[in-house]
């Protein structure tokens, strides 16, 4: 299930085209639940891409090597301390 929360978002449909309208203060949050597959892979020369999919939706996150290492450390700590991995 993909959950999108988009604030202050407005588009215009005209002659089959979508145009962004309104102020440039838009923001969004995307959440993907019930993931069926997830993987990490190299993205370019300096990033790691995390790809997660459910049935019909996909979220991709490009991380710097430092960010990816930090997340890997967080997961390792959870494996040691959290009942999630029991």
HELIX and SHEET records of a PDB file:
HELIX    1   1 UNK A   65  UNK A   81  1                                  17    
HELIX    2   2 UNK A   83  UNK A   85  5                                   3    
SHEET    1   A 2 UNK A   2  UNK A   7  0                                        
SHEET    2   A 2 UNK A  27  UNK A  32 -1                                        
SHEET    1   B 2 UNK A  11  UNK A  14  0                                        
SHEET    2   B 2 UNK A  17  UNK A  20 -1                                        
SHEET    1   C 3 UNK A  37  UNK A  43  0                                        
SHEET    2   C 3 UNK A  47  UNK A  53 -1                                        
SHEET    3   C 3 UNK A  58  UNK A  64 -1                                        
END                                                                             
